[in-house]
Amino acid sequence: MKVVISGGGTGGHIYPGIAIAKAILQLKSDTKILFIGGKGQRESKIIPDAGFDFVPILTQNFPRKLSLKWLKVLVKVPAGFFKSLIVLSKFKPDIAVGTGGYVCGPILMSALLLRIPIVIQEGNAYAGLTNKILGRWAKEIYVPYKEAIKYFPTERVKITGHPIRSEVITAQDSREKLGLDKNKTTVTFLGGSQGARSINYAVISALEHLNQYEADIQIIHQTGDRDYHAVQEAYKSSPIKAIVQPYFYNIEEVYASTDLVVSRSGSTISELTARGLPAILVPYPFAAEDHQTFNAKAMQDNGSAIMIKDGDLTGEILADNIISLIKDKEKLSTMAIKSKSLGRPYAAQEIAESIISLVYKSQKGS
């Protein structure tokens, strides 16, 4: 069996593809898997590092306003489409899997043109534009929540949860490896693979309130590239032990060493609940149809998270919530248990089984 997987730009599109690929190999070890993604994008490092073959193509997102960026679209998108046609014609996959992001467009359209069946994995309650368009021709669409069903042909949708790499679920406490203290509470700040400016700057402001708790807490902070130097400078004048990086490629070790997460509330939610991590969630206010607020509210209603609206976020409010939780170990423990109850850690296996079944049916039909 041969499978092509595409999806990229952010970790929320890349890691689900890796999770699905590994789950397929667990079920059918002789499967040949090829990833196609954006040249120079984050996936061009993450996917080869995960041990998979990767072919880069030129790709470009569509600007929402008329600008010179459209010139890049006119050059890169056709080039990416034709390269996809060539790669798929040579590889001859039995199925093509899209996990979202604009890079999927030329790859899955090429697959359709070559009469290769496609399936789509959608990571949010609100479907992305590329997935909504391609969903019309997909054999199956895998979604994390029932609220996403309305964007696709209902009879082809499966509610599976969000695929998570097995390493995220099975990783053991890595505090010693990371140089952290096992006796301190680890607070991890995540802004997604791009970083979250409002969280980053709220943390900078919060440090003056948190510094007095240096004996009790330690910090892991993923800043994104844009704010890395500003955040790093702020920690230099703080006595709190902190590991600060633009991006953590060893995120499974980070999760396994964390007691409380402060983050946006996109597809990260699935990893938090799979690990059973309590959270302070700050939904990105400009997410399509405000789906991040929906995600955060669901966790808050469940008792596994505290939601702070982006517009309400200040350093003092953030610090007050963190301090309140680290002082109340029982509440933090209860939140962790409730978070775990929302997790669907075997979504990747369910999707893999469905993909293999589709290929067998297609082969029998032909």
N, C-alpha and C positions, 0 to 999 in steps of 0.2 A: 504494500500500500504506500502511496506517495501523497503527502499533504503539504500544501503551501499555507503559511500563516502570515498575515500582514496586520500592521497596527503600530502606531508610533507617535512620537512627539512628546508624550508624557509617560511617566511610569504607570499611570492608570490604564494606558492602552498596551504598554509593552509587557508588563509582568503577567497579565491574564493570558497572553499568548504563550508565554513560557510555561505557565502552569498547565495549560491545555496540552501543549506539546509533550511535557513530561508525563502527564496522565495517559496520553495515547501510547507512549513508549512502554509504560508499565503494563498496559493491557496487550499491546502488540509490538514486541521489542524489535521486530525487523522492519518497522515502518521507516521510510525515508522522509525526513522533514526539512523543508527549506523555508526560511524567513526572508521576506522582502520588505524593506523599509526605506526611510528617507536617508539620503546621503548626508553625512555630517550631523545627523540628528542623534539624540541620546541612544536610540536603539542600535546604532551602528557600533557602539561599545558594549552595551549591556548584553545583547543577544550572542555575539561571539564569545564573550566572557562566560556565558551560561553553557557553552559547548555546542552551539547550533550553527549550521551553515547559514550565512547571511549574504544577500545580494542587495547593494544599495541602488536606489534610483533617485533621480532628481524629482523633487516635489515642492509644492508651494501652497500655502493656504490661500483661500479667496478673501481679499480685503472687503470689508463691509462698506467701504466708501471708495469713490473714484479717486485713484491716486496712481503714482508711477509704479507702485508695487504690482499693478496689473500686467506690466511688461514682463515681470518675472513669471507670472502665471502663464502668460502666452508662450513663454519659452520652455519653462520647466515641466508643466503638466503634460503637454504633448510628448516631450522627450521621455518622461517617466512612463507614459502609457505605452509607447512603442517598445521601450526596453522591457516592460512587463510582458508584452506580447511575445517577445523573443525568448525571454527566460521561461515563461510558462510553456511555450511550444517545445522547448528543448527538454524541460523537466517532466512534462506530461503528468501533472498531479491528478489524483482521483477526486480531490475536493480542495476548495480554497476557503480558508477561514479568515474572517475579518474581525478585529477586536476594537475598531473605532479609530478616529483620527482621519484627517484629510488624505494621508498617504494611502489609505485603503481604496480610495476612489479609483485611481487608474489601474490598480492591481486587480480588484474584483470585477471591474468593467471589462478588463482584458480576459479574465476567466470566463465571463458570460459570453463574450464574443467567440471564445474557443469551445463553447458548450461544456465547460467544466462546472459542475455544481458548486454553489457557494452557500455558506452558512455565516451567520453574524452573531457575535457576542456583544451585547449592549451592557455597559457598566452602571448606568444610572436610571433613576425613575423617569427622567426626561431624556428621550432618545436624541443623540447627536444628529446633525444634518446629514452627514454621509451615510450613517446607518439607516436613517429614515428613507432615504432615496433608494439605497440598495436592498432594503428589506422587501421591496415589491417582488424581487426575483429570487430571494433567498429560499432555500429548501426548508431551513429551520432558523429561528431566531431565539437566542438564549438571553433571558433577562433576569435581573436580580429581584425585582419587585413587581407585583401585579399591576401597579400604576403605569408601567411601561408598555403594557399590552396594547393599549389604544393606538400606539404609533405604528403598529405592524398588522399584517393579515393575521387575525386572531387564531385561525386554525393551525398556523405554523409556529406559534410562540410556545416556548417552554420556560416556566419559572424555575430557574436552577440555583439562584444565588450567584455571587460573583466569584469567578475562579481565582483561587489563591495557590501559590506555590507551596508544595509540601514542606519546604524548608522553613517557611514562615510559621507553620503550625508546630513543627517538631523541634525547632531550635531550642537549645538549652541556655540557661543563664550564662551570659558572657561578660559579666562585670569585670571579672579578673583579667580576662583577655583584653578588654577595652581600657583597663587601668582605672576602674571605678571601685568604690567602696561598697561591699556587700551589705553594710549596716546602715547605709543612707538611702533615703527615698530618691529614686531617679525620676526626674521630670523631663519628658522629651517634647520638644517643640518641632512640629512638622508643618511645612507650608506646601506640601506636594513637591513634585520635581522642579517646579518653577520658583518655589518660594512664595511666601505670603507677606507682603510689605506691612500690612496693618499689624499682623502678629509679631513680625520682627521688631517693629518700632515700639510696640506695646511692651515687649520683653525688655528692650533697652531701658524703658522708663520704669518697668517693674523691678529691675535689679536693686534699686535703692531701698525698696521695701523688703526684698528677699534676702539681701546680704546678711542680715542679722541671723538668718537661719542656716548659715554655711555649715554648721555642725550636723544639720539634719538632712539637707538636700544636696543633690548633684544634678547637673544638667547635660542633656544631649540636645543639640540644636542644629536642625537642617535649615539653612538660610535661603537656598537658591543662590545663583551666581550674582544677581544684581545687588543684594544687600550684604554679601558675605563680609566685606572689609569693615563696613560700619558696625555690624554686629560683633565681629571679632574684636574690634577696638573697645567696645563697651565692656566686654568680659575681662579685658586686661586690667581694668580698675576694680574688678569684683573679686572678693575672696572665695567665691563659690567655684568648686571644681567643675569645669565645663569642657565638653568636646564639641567643637564647632566646625561644621563642614558645609560646603555648598550643597552637597548631595551625598547620601550614604548608599553605597552599592551593597553594603552588608546589612541591609535594613532588617533582615531576620534576626541578627544578633542584637540590633538596637531594640526591637520589640521584646525580645526575650530578657532584656536587662532593664525594662521600663516598668514603673509602677503607676505613672499617670501621664497621659498624652494631652497636649494642647495642639489642636490642628484644625484645618478646614474639614468639611464634611462631605467630600466627594466619595470616590471609590475606596478611599482609605478606610472608610467605615467597615467594609467587609473584612479587612485585615485586623482591625481593632477587635471586632466581635469574635473572630476566629481565635484570637489570642486571649480573649476575655480581659481586655484592657479598659479601665475607666477613663473618661475623657472630659476635657473642657473643649467644646466645639464652637468655632467661630465661622459660620457659613459664609462663603464667598457671595456677596450681595448681588453680583452681576451674572451668576450662573443661570443658564436657560431655565425659564419658568420657576426660578428660585428653588430648584430641586435640592440644593444643599441645605436649605432651611428645613425642607421636608425630612431629609435624612437626620438632621440634628434633632429635630423635634421628636421623631420616632424614638431616638435613643434617650432623650430627656424624659419622655413619657414613660419609658420602660424603667427609668431609674438608673441607667448606666452612664449618663452623661449630664453635664451642665451646659446649656447653650447661652452664649453671649453674642448678641447681634454685632456685626462689624462696626456699625455706627456708634454703638455703646461702649466699644472696647477702649479701655485706657489702661495704662500701666498699673494704676492703683486698684482698679476693679479686677484685673487679671491676678495681681499679687494676692489680693484678699481671698479670691476663690482658691488659689493654690494653697495658701497658708491654712485656710479652713479645712481643706481635705487632708493635708499632711498631718494635721493635728488630730484628725478623727480617723484613725486607722480602721475602725469598725465600719464606718461609712464607706471608706475606700474599698474595703474588702467586699462589702455588699454590692457596690457598683460593679466590681469586677465579675462577680457571680452573675449579675443580671446582664452584663455585656456578653458573657459567654453564652447565655441562653438565646441570644439573637443570632449567633454565628451559624454559618452553613459551610463548614470547612471542606466538604466533599463535592463542591460544585464542579471543580475541574474534572473529577472522575465521571460525574454524571454527563457532562458535556462530551467528554472523550468517548464514552460508551455510545452516545447518540450519534456522533460523527462516524464511528466505525460501523455502526448499524446502517447508516445512510449509504456508506460506500458499498457494503455488501449487497444491499437492496438494488443499488444502481448497477452493480456488476451482474447480478442475476437477471435484471431487467434487460440488459444489453446482450 
